[in-house]
Amino acid sequence: MKSVGIKVLNSRLSEYVRLAASGETILVTDRDRVVAELGPIRESRSPILADAYLADAVRNGVLTLPVLSGSEPPPIPKPVAPLEQLLSELDEDRRDR
C-alpha cells in the first residue's frame, strides 16, 4: 500500500490511476492525514453504484438504496387523491388570484 500527497497525486494522477487499476491501493494524504483511498474496483461492489451520480447522491444522504427482500416486487403506491379532486382544489386555490 502506498501513500501520496494531494499535490503529487494531482501532478501524476494517471500514474496512480494505473497503479490502482493493477490492484494497488493508494492512500491520499493532506497534511499527513489520510483523506481518501484510491484502489481497484471491488468485486463485491454493487453494480447499482457504478453510476457516479447515484453514488454521489447516496454518499451525500440524498438517496438511500433499497433493501431487496427477495423476489417480491416493490409495492405499488396508491394515489393520494383522485385526479378530479386535485384539479378542483387547484381551481379553488386559483380563484383568489
N, CA, C and O atoms as a Tinker XYZ file with bonds, in Angstrom:
   388  protein
     1  N      0.851000   -1.169000    0.000000    73     2
     2  CA     0.000000    0.000000    0.000000    64     1     3
     3  C      0.900000    1.236000    0.000000    63     2     4     5
     4  O      1.842000    1.340000    0.786000    81     3
     5  N      0.590000    2.158000   -0.890000    73     3     6
     6  CA     1.373000    3.385000   -0.990000    64     5     7
     7  C      0.554000    4.547000   -0.472000    63     6     8     9
     8  O     -0.670000    4.458000   -0.368000    81     7
     9  N      1.232000    5.641000   -0.148000    73     7    10
    10  CA     0.519000    6.872000    0.189000    64     9    11
    11  C      1.127000    7.998000   -0.634000    63    10    12    13
    12  O      2.308000    7.976000   -0.980000    81    11
    13  N      0.288000    8.980000   -0.935000    73    11    14
    14  CA     0.714000   10.096000   -1.775000    64    13    15
    15  C     -0.022000   11.354000   -1.321000    63    14    16    17
    16  O     -1.200000   11.307000   -0.968000    81    15
    17  N      0.684000   12.462000   -1.336000    73    15    18
    18  CA     0.062000   13.743000   -1.013000    64    17    19
    19  C     -0.778000   14.244000   -2.176000    63    18    20    21
    20  O     -0.595000   13.826000   -3.320000    81    19
    21  N     -1.690000   15.135000   -1.872000    73    19    22
    22  CA    -2.601000   15.647000   -2.886000    64    21    23
    23  C     -1.852000   16.345000   -4.023000    63    22    24    25
    24  O     -2.199000   16.156000   -5.189000    81    23
    25  N     -0.849000   17.134000   -3.711000    73    23    26
    26  CA    -0.113000   17.865000   -4.753000    64    25    27
    27  C      0.569000   16.901000   -5.722000    63    26    28    29
    28  O      0.517000   17.088000   -6.937000    81    27
    29  N      1.210000   15.867000   -5.172000    73    27    30
    30  CA     1.893000   14.896000   -6.029000    64    29    31
    31  C      0.866000   14.105000   -6.832000    63    30    32    33
    32  O      1.072000   13.843000   -8.017000    81    31
    33  N     -0.232000   13.727000   -6.197000    73    31    34
    34  CA    -1.289000   13.000000   -6.889000    64    33    35
    35  C     -1.824000   13.826000   -8.051000    63    34    36    37
    36  O     -2.053000   13.302000   -9.141000    81    35
    37  N     -2.019000   15.107000   -7.817000    73    35    38
    38  CA    -2.534000   15.992000   -8.853000    64    37    39
    39  C     -1.602000   16.039000  -10.058000    63    38    40    41
    40  O     -2.070000   16.045000  -11.196000    81    39
    41  N     -0.303000   16.071000   -9.828000    73    39    42
    42  CA     0.640000   16.186000  -10.932000    64    41    43
    43  C      0.911000   14.854000  -11.628000    63    42    44    45
    44  O      1.341000   14.837000  -12.781000    81    43
    45  N      0.661000   13.727000  -10.933000    73    43    46
    46  CA     0.957000   12.411000  -11.520000    64    45    47
    47  C     -0.246000   11.474000  -11.416000    63    46    48    49
    48  O     -0.097000   10.280000  -11.155000    81    47
    49  N     -1.435000   12.030000  -11.623000    73    47    50
    50  CA    -2.666000   11.273000  -11.430000    64    49    51
    51  C     -2.734000   10.027000  -12.298000    63    50    52    53
    52  O     -3.091000    8.959000  -11.800000    81    51
    53  N     -2.403000   10.128000  -13.579000    73    51    54
    54  CA    -2.527000    8.961000  -14.459000    64    53    55
    55  C     -1.651000    7.800000  -13.978000    63    54    56    57
    56  O     -2.039000    6.638000  -14.103000    81    55
    57  N     -0.495000    8.106000  -13.440000    73    55    58
    58  CA     0.393000    7.057000  -12.917000    64    57    59
    59  C     -0.279000    6.319000  -11.758000    63    58    60    61
    60  O     -0.247000    5.090000  -11.702000    81    59
    61  N     -0.885000    7.064000  -10.838000    73    59    62
    62  CA    -1.531000    6.450000   -9.675000    64    61    63
    63  C     -2.814000    5.722000  -10.062000    63    62    64    65
    64  O     -3.158000    4.715000   -9.444000    81    63
    65  N     -3.523000    6.211000  -11.067000    73    63    66
    66  CA    -4.715000    5.501000  -11.537000    64    65    67
    67  C     -4.313000    4.169000  -12.151000    63    66    68    69
    68  O     -4.993000    3.165000  -11.941000    81    67
    69  N     -3.223000    4.144000  -12.905000    73    67    70
    70  CA    -2.732000    2.874000  -13.459000    64    69    71
    71  C     -2.354000    1.906000  -12.343000    63    70    72    73
    72  O     -2.642000    0.712000  -12.435000    81    71
    73  N     -1.712000    2.408000  -11.289000    73    71    74
    74  CA    -1.366000    1.540000  -10.155000    64    73    75
    75  C     -2.628000    0.958000   -9.512000    63    74    76    77
    76  O     -2.679000   -0.227000   -9.181000    81    75
    77  N     -3.635000    1.803000   -9.343000    73    75    78
    78  CA    -4.893000    1.344000   -8.742000    64    77    79
    79  C     -5.568000    0.311000   -9.644000    63    78    80    81
    80  O     -6.094000   -0.692000   -9.162000    81    79
    81  N     -5.549000    0.557000  -10.944000    73    79    82
    82  CA    -6.159000   -0.389000  -11.882000    64    81    83
    83  C     -5.454000   -1.740000  -11.867000    63    82    84    85
    84  O     -6.069000   -2.767000  -12.154000    81    83
    85  N     -4.172000   -1.743000  -11.535000    73    83    86
    86  CA    -3.428000   -3.004000  -11.488000    64    85    87
    87  C     -3.567000   -3.718000  -10.137000    63    86    88    89
    88  O     -2.997000   -4.792000   -9.947000    81    87
    89  N     -4.312000   -3.138000   -9.211000    73    87    90
    90  CA    -4.574000   -3.811000   -7.943000    64    89    91
    91  C     -3.973000   -3.149000   -6.720000    63    90    92    93
    92  O     -4.228000   -3.592000   -5.600000    81    91
    93  N     -3.185000   -2.103000   -6.899000    73    91    94
    94  CA    -2.546000   -1.402000   -5.777000    64    93    95
    95  C     -3.557000   -0.472000   -5.093000    63    94    96    97
    96  O     -4.419000    0.107000   -5.754000    81    95
    97  N     -3.449000   -0.336000   -3.791000    73    95    98
    98  CA    -4.260000    0.621000   -3.048000    64    97    99
    99  C     -3.370000    1.794000   -2.652000    63    98   100   101
   100  O     -2.284000    1.606000   -2.105000    81    99
   101  N     -3.844000    3.007000   -2.935000    73    99   102
   102  CA    -3.074000    4.213000   -2.645000    64   101   103
   103  C     -3.858000    5.065000   -1.657000    63   102   104   105
   104  O     -5.028000    5.376000   -1.882000    81   103
   105  N     -3.209000    5.438000   -0.568000    73   103   106
   106  CA    -3.824000    6.332000    0.410000    64   105   107
   107  C     -3.466000    7.765000    0.035000    63   106   108   109
   108  O     -2.295000    8.082000   -0.172000    81   107
   109  N     -4.461000    8.617000   -0.051000    73   107   110
   110  CA    -4.252000   10.019000   -0.396000    64   109   111
   111  C     -4.214000   10.811000    0.910000    63   110   112   113
   112  O     -5.112000   10.708000    1.746000    81   111
   113  N     -3.152000   11.604000    1.065000    73   111   114
   114  CA    -2.984000   12.357000    2.309000    64   113   115
   115  C     -3.042000   13.860000    2.047000    63   114   116   117
   116  O     -2.706000   14.338000    0.964000    81   115
   117  N     -3.475000   14.579000    3.061000    73   115   118
   118  CA    -3.477000   16.040000    3.057000    64   117   119
   119  C     -2.901000   16.468000    4.401000    63   118   120   121
   120  O     -3.515000   16.259000    5.448000    81   119
   121  N     -1.726000   17.063000    4.358000    73   119   122
   122  CA    -1.008000   17.470000    5.570000    64   121   123
   123  C     -0.813000   16.282000    6.513000    63   122   124   125
   124  O     -1.089000   16.365000    7.710000    81   123
   125  N     -0.337000   15.190000    5.949000    73   123   126
   126  CA    -0.027000   13.954000    6.690000    64   125   127
   127  C     -1.231000   13.284000    7.329000    63   126   128   129
   128  O     -1.082000   12.501000    8.267000    81   127
   129  N     -2.421000   13.584000    6.830000    73   127   130
   130  CA    -3.643000   12.942000    7.322000    64   129   131
   131  C     -4.311000   12.252000    6.137000    63   130   132   133
   132  O     -4.520000   12.876000    5.096000    81   131
   133  N     -4.646000   10.973000    6.282000    73   131   134
   134  CA    -5.292000   10.232000    5.200000    64   133   135
   135  C     -6.705000   10.774000    5.005000    63   134   136   137
   136  O     -7.502000   10.821000    5.942000    81   135
   137  N     -7.001000   11.187000    3.755000    73   135   138
   138  CA    -8.317000   11.761000    3.460000    64   137   139
   139  C     -9.094000   10.954000    2.431000    63   138   140   141
   140  O    -10.304000   11.132000    2.291000    81   139
   141  N     -8.408000   10.062000    1.706000    73   139   142
   142  CA    -9.099000    9.270000    0.688000    64   141   143
   143  C     -8.280000    8.020000    0.386000    63   142   144   145
   144  O     -7.116000    7.897000    0.767000    81   143
   145  N     -8.925000    7.114000   -0.302000    73   143   146
   146  CA    -8.279000    5.876000   -0.706000    64   145   147
   147  C     -8.575000    5.639000   -2.170000    63   146   148   149
   148  O     -9.729000    5.690000   -2.594000    81   147
   149  N     -7.541000    5.381000   -2.939000    73   147   150
   150  CA    -7.682000    5.103000   -4.363000    64   149   151
   151  C     -7.280000    3.658000   -4.575000    63   150   152   153
   152  O     -6.177000    3.251000   -4.212000    81   151
   153  N     -8.176000    2.885000   -5.163000    73   151   154
   154  CA    -7.863000    1.477000   -5.329000    64   153   155
   155  C     -8.669000    0.854000   -6.440000    63   154   156   157
   156  O     -9.479000    1.525000   -7.080000    81   155
   157  N     -8.451000   -0.430000   -6.673000    73   155   158
   158  CA    -9.180000   -1.129000   -7.731000    64   157   159
   159  C    -10.649000   -1.296000   -7.354000    63   158   160   161
   160  O    -11.014000   -1.239000   -6.180000    81   159
   161  N    -11.467000   -1.498000   -8.350000    73   159   162
   162  CA   -12.889000   -1.734000   -8.110000    64   161   163
   163  C    -13.034000   -3.070000   -7.393000    63   162   164   165
   164  O    -12.437000   -4.068000   -7.796000    81   163
   165  N    -13.824000   -3.082000   -6.337000    73   163   166
   166  CA   -14.045000   -4.310000   -5.575000    64   165   167
   167  C    -15.098000   -5.163000   -6.275000    63   166   168   169
   168  O    -16.080000   -4.643000   -6.803000    81   167
   169  N    -14.887000   -6.455000   -6.275000    73   167   170
   170  CA   -15.837000   -7.377000   -6.898000    64   169   171
   171  C    -17.180000   -7.361000   -6.168000    63   170   172   173
   172  O    -18.226000   -7.589000   -6.776000    81   171
   173  N    -17.144000   -7.091000   -4.863000    73   171   174
   174  CA   -18.372000   -7.106000   -4.078000    64   173   175
   175  C    -19.182000   -5.827000   -4.239000    63   174   176   177
   176  O    -20.282000   -5.714000   -3.698000    81   175
   177  N    -18.646000   -4.874000   -4.976000    73   175   178
   178  CA   -19.338000   -3.598000   -5.150000    64   177   179
   179  C    -20.615000   -3.793000   -5.953000    63   178   180   181
   180  O    -20.633000   -4.532000   -6.936000    81   179
   181  N    -21.661000   -3.141000   -5.538000    73   179   182
   182  CA   -22.948000   -3.254000   -6.202000    64   181   183
   183  C    -22.887000   -2.636000   -7.599000    63   182   184   185
   184  O    -22.318000   -1.557000   -7.764000    81   183
   185  N    -23.458000   -3.296000   -8.603000    73   183   186
   186  CA   -23.459000   -2.704000   -9.943000    64   185   187
   187  C    -24.284000   -1.430000   -9.997000    63   186   188   189
   188  O    -24.101000   -0.611000  -10.897000    81   187
   189  N    -25.198000   -1.254000   -9.033000    73   187   190
   190  CA   -26.007000   -0.034000   -8.997000    64   189   191
   191  C    -25.114000    1.178000   -8.753000    63   190   192   193
   192  O    -25.375000    2.257000   -9.285000    81   191
   193  N    -24.066000    1.009000   -7.955000    73   191   194
   194  CA   -23.206000    2.133000   -7.619000    64   193   195
   195  C    -22.215000    2.493000   -8.710000    63   194   196   197
   196  O    -21.400000    3.398000   -8.528000    81   195
   197  N    -22.268000    1.800000   -9.845000    73   195   198
   198  CA   -21.384000    2.141000  -10.952000    64   197   199
   199  C    -21.719000    3.532000  -11.490000    63   198   200   201
   200  O    -20.854000    4.197000  -12.060000    81   199
   201  N    -22.937000    3.967000  -11.320000    73   199   202
   202  CA   -23.333000    5.291000  -11.771000    64   201   203
   203  C    -22.804000    6.320000  -10.777000    63   202   204   205
   204  O    -23.205000    6.323000   -9.613000    81   203
   205  N    -21.919000    7.178000  -11.223000    73   203   206
   206  CA   -21.249000    8.121000  -10.329000    64   205   207
   207  C    -22.227000    9.100000   -9.682000    63   206   208   209
   208  O    -22.067000    9.444000   -8.511000    81   207
   209  N    -23.224000    9.547000  -10.416000    73   207   210
   210  CA   -24.190000   10.488000   -9.840000    64   209   211
   211  C    -25.001000    9.828000   -8.733000    63   210   212   213
   212  O    -25.259000   10.432000   -7.692000    81   211
   213  N    -25.395000    8.598000   -8.966000    73   211   214
   214  CA   -26.150000    7.865000   -7.956000    64   213   215
   215  C    -25.294000    7.632000   -6.715000    63   214   216   217
   216  O    -25.761000    7.805000   -5.590000    81   215
   217  N    -24.050000    7.243000   -6.926000    73   215   218
   218  CA   -23.140000    7.007000   -5.808000    64   217   219
   219  C    -22.928000    8.280000   -5.007000    63   218   220   221
   220  O    -22.882000    8.239000   -3.777000    81   219
   221  N    -22.799000    9.401000   -5.686000    73   219   222
   222  CA   -22.610000   10.681000   -5.005000    64   221   223
   223  C    -23.847000   11.039000   -4.187000    63   222   224   225
   224  O    -23.727000   11.518000   -3.059000    81   223
   225  N    -25.021000   10.812000   -4.740000    73   223   226
   226  CA   -26.264000   11.104000   -4.014000    64   225   227
   227  C    -26.402000   10.218000   -2.789000    63   226   228   229
   228  O    -26.885000   10.671000   -1.752000    81   227
   229  N    -25.987000    8.968000   -2.891000    73   227   230
   230  CA   -26.036000    8.054000   -1.743000    64   229   231
   231  C    -25.061000    8.517000   -0.675000    63   230   232   233
   232  O    -25.402000    8.544000    0.508000    81   231
   233  N    -23.825000    8.888000   -1.089000    73   231   234
   234  CA   -22.824000    9.362000   -0.128000    64   233   235
   235  C    -23.289000   10.615000    0.598000    63   234   236   237
   236  O    -23.021000   10.776000    1.789000    81   235
   237  N    -23.982000   11.503000   -0.108000    73   235   238
   238  CA   -24.436000   12.756000    0.495000    64   237   239
   239  C    -25.730000   12.597000    1.284000    63   238   240   241
   240  O    -26.212000   13.559000    1.883000    81   239
   241  N    -26.290000   11.404000    1.291000    73   239   242
   242  CA   -27.505000   11.162000    2.061000    64   241   243
   243  C    -28.772000   11.594000    1.362000    63   242   244   245
   244  O    -29.843000   11.577000    1.969000    81   243
   245  N    -28.682000   11.983000    0.098000    73   243   246
   246  CA   -29.871000   12.392000   -0.647000    64   245   247
   247  C    -30.730000   11.179000   -0.971000    63   246   248   249
   248  O    -31.958000   11.257000   -0.945000    81   247
   249  N    -30.089000   10.065000   -1.275000    73   247   250
   250  CA   -30.784000    8.822000   -1.595000    64   249   251
   251  C    -30.382000    7.722000   -0.632000    63   250   252   253
   252  O    -29.280000    7.725000   -0.085000    81   251
   253  N    -31.279000    6.798000   -0.439000    73   251   254
   254  CA   -30.988000    5.589000    0.314000    64   253   255
   255  C    -31.315000    4.415000   -0.590000    63   254   256   257
   256  O    -32.425000    4.321000   -1.114000    81   255
   257  N    -30.358000    3.523000   -0.775000    73   255   258
   258  CA   -30.600000    2.379000   -1.643000    64   257   259
   259  C    -31.595000    1.431000   -0.990000    63   258   260   261
   260  O    -31.570000    1.242000    0.226000    81   259
   261  N    -32.476000    0.830000   -1.800000    73   259   262
   262  CA   -33.464000   -0.084000   -1.243000    64   261   263
   263  C    -32.827000   -1.379000   -0.785000    63   262   264   265
   264  O    -31.796000   -1.802000   -1.306000    81   263
   265  N    -33.451000   -1.995000    0.190000    73   263   266
   266  CA   -33.023000   -3.310000    0.638000    64   265   267
   267  C    -33.969000   -4.302000   -0.018000    63   266   268   269
   268  O    -35.164000   -4.320000    0.275000    81   267
   269  N    -33.431000   -5.118000   -0.899000    73   267   270
   270  CA   -34.271000   -6.071000   -1.615000    64   269   271
   271  C    -34.487000   -7.297000   -0.748000    63   270   272   273
   272  O    -33.537000   -7.899000   -0.247000    81   271
   273  N    -35.760000   -7.658000   -0.578000    73   271   274
   274  CA   -36.082000   -8.769000    0.310000    64   273   275
   275  C    -36.174000  -10.094000   -0.428000    63   274   276   277
   276  O    -36.422000  -11.120000    0.206000    81   275
   277  N    -35.991000  -10.114000   -1.688000    73   275   278
   278  CA   -36.072000  -11.366000   -2.432000    64   277   279
   279  C    -36.745000  -11.148000   -3.763000    63   278   280   281
   280  O    -36.402000  -10.227000   -4.504000    81   279
   281  N    -37.700000  -11.994000   -4.062000    73   279   282
   282  CA   -38.326000  -11.955000   -5.374000    64   281   283
   283  C    -39.577000  -11.093000   -5.416000    63   282   284   285
   284  O    -40.153000  -10.905000   -6.488000    81   283
   285  N    -40.008000  -10.569000   -4.292000    73   283   286
   286  CA   -41.214000   -9.750000   -4.279000    64   285   287
   287  C    -40.968000   -8.400000   -4.942000    63   286   288   289
   288  O    -39.970000   -7.743000   -4.645000    81   287
   289  N    -41.861000   -7.976000   -5.835000    73   287   290
   290  CA   -41.709000   -6.642000   -6.418000    64   289   291
   291  C    -42.083000   -5.586000   -5.382000    63   290   292   293
   292  O    -42.802000   -5.886000   -4.429000    81   291
   293  N    -41.610000   -4.371000   -5.553000    73   291   294
   294  CA   -41.965000   -3.321000   -4.599000    64   293   295
   295  C    -43.463000   -3.029000   -4.665000    63   294   296   297
   296  O    -44.087000   -3.217000   -5.709000    81   295
   297  N    -44.039000   -2.572000   -3.560000    73   295   298
   298  CA   -45.474000   -2.284000   -3.565000    64   297   299
   299  C    -45.800000   -1.118000   -4.496000    63   298   300   301
   300  O    -44.997000   -0.202000   -4.677000    81   299
   301  N    -46.986000   -1.175000   -5.078000    73   299   302
   302  CA   -47.430000   -0.101000   -5.962000    64   301   303
   303  C    -48.047000    0.991000   -5.093000    63   302   304   305
   304  O    -48.970000    0.721000   -4.325000    81   303
   305  N    -47.542000    2.233000   -5.208000    73   303   306
   306  CA   -48.088000    3.300000   -4.381000    64   305   307
   307  C    -49.515000    3.642000   -4.781000    63   306   308   309
   308  O    -49.856000    3.640000   -5.964000    81   307
   309  N    -50.338000    3.931000   -3.796000    73   307   310
   310  CA   -51.723000    4.317000   -4.048000    64   309   311
   311  C    -51.776000    5.828000   -4.212000    63   310   312   313
   312  O    -51.020000    6.546000   -3.557000    81   311
   313  N    -52.658000    6.321000   -5.077000    73   311   314
   314  CA   -52.761000    7.768000   -5.256000    64   313   315
   315  C    -53.220000    8.437000   -3.968000    63   314   316   317
   316  O    -53.979000    7.864000   -3.187000    81   315
   317  N    -52.746000    9.653000   -3.765000    73   315   318
   318  CA   -53.103000   10.410000   -2.573000    64   317   319
   319  C    -54.560000   10.839000   -2.631000    63   318   320   321
   320  O    -55.277000   10.783000   -1.633000    81   319
   321  N    -54.986000   11.263000   -3.806000    73   319   322
   322  CA   -56.366000   11.698000   -4.007000    64   321   323
   323  C    -56.707000   11.495000   -5.478000    63   322   324   325
   324  O    -55.814000   11.460000   -6.325000    81   323
   325  N    -58.000000   11.359000   -5.786000    73   323   326
   326  CA   -58.385000   11.230000   -7.193000    64   325   327
   327  C    -58.032000   12.501000   -7.967000    63   326   328   329
   328  O    -58.017000   13.597000   -7.407000    81   327
   329  N    -57.752000   12.342000   -9.243000    73   327   330
   330  CA   -57.354000   13.461000  -10.080000    64   329   331
   331  C    -58.400000   14.570000  -10.082000    63   330   332   333
   332  O    -58.057000   15.750000  -10.020000    81   331
   333  N    -59.668000   14.196000  -10.153000    73   331   334
   334  CA   -60.743000   15.197000  -10.180000    64   333   335
   335  C    -60.713000   16.074000   -8.925000    63   334   336   337
   336  O    -60.905000   17.287000   -9.003000    81   335
   337  N    -60.474000   15.454000   -7.782000    73   335   338
   338  CA   -60.411000   16.200000   -6.530000    64   337   339
   339  C    -59.222000   17.153000   -6.534000    63   338   340   341
   340  O    -59.347000   18.304000   -6.116000    81   339
   341  N    -58.081000   16.686000   -7.000000    73   339   342
   342  CA   -56.903000   17.546000   -7.058000    64   341   343
   343  C    -57.118000   18.735000   -7.977000    63   342   344   345
   344  O    -56.738000   19.859000   -7.649000    81   343
   345  N    -57.735000   18.484000   -9.143000    73   343   346
   346  CA   -57.980000   19.577000  -10.089000    64   345   347
   347  C    -58.986000   20.585000   -9.540000    63   346   348   349
   348  O    -58.829000   21.789000   -9.739000    81   347
   349  N    -60.011000   20.103000   -8.855000    73   347   350
   350  CA   -60.997000   21.037000   -8.291000    64   349   351
   351  C    -60.371000   21.877000   -7.171000    63   350   352   353
   352  O    -60.664000   23.067000   -7.056000    81   351
   353  N    -59.516000   21.267000   -6.348000    73   351   354
   354  CA   -58.831000   22.031000   -5.305000    64   353   355
   355  C    -57.873000   23.056000   -5.908000    63   354   356   357
   356  O    -57.727000   24.158000   -5.379000    81   355
   357  N    -57.235000   22.701000   -6.990000    73   355   358
   358  CA   -56.346000   23.631000   -7.674000    64   357   359
   359  C    -57.129000   24.809000   -8.244000    63   358   360   361
   360  O    -56.704000   25.958000   -8.128000    81   359
   361  N    -58.287000   24.517000   -8.865000    73   359   362
   362  CA   -59.133000   25.598000   -9.382000    64   361   363
   363  C    -59.607000   26.516000   -8.263000    63   362   364   365
   364  O    -59.640000   27.736000   -8.419000    81   363
   365  N    -59.972000   25.920000   -7.142000    73   363   366
   366  CA   -60.435000   26.708000   -5.998000    64   365   367
   367  C    -59.324000   27.627000   -5.468000    63   366   368   369
   368  O    -59.576000   28.785000   -5.138000    81   367
   369  N    -58.097000   27.100000   -5.390000    73   367   370
   370  CA   -56.963000   27.909000   -4.940000    64   369   371
   371  C    -56.676000   29.049000   -5.910000    63   370   372   373
   372  O    -56.259000   30.128000   -5.488000    81   371
   373  N    -56.890000   28.828000   -7.184000    73   371   374
   374  CA   -56.581000   29.846000   -8.194000    64   373   375
   375  C    -57.664000   30.908000   -8.316000    63   374   376   377
   376  O    -57.408000   31.967000   -8.889000    81   375
   377  N    -58.848000   30.667000   -7.805000    73   375   378
   378  CA   -59.941000   31.654000   -7.880000    64   377   379
   379  C    -59.594000   32.943000   -7.146000    63   378   380   381
   380  O    -60.064000   34.017000   -7.520000    81   379
   381  N    -58.776000   32.843000   -6.106000    73   379   382
   382  CA   -58.440000   34.014000   -5.301000    64   381   383
   383  C    -57.510000   34.969000   -6.037000    63   382   384   385
   384  O    -57.351000   36.113000   -5.610000    81   383
   385  N    -56.915000   34.548000   -7.090000    73   383   386
   386  CA   -55.934000   35.374000   -7.790000    64   385   387
   387  C    -56.537000   36.246000   -8.833000    63   386   388
   388  O    -55.823000   36.995000   -9.500000    81   387
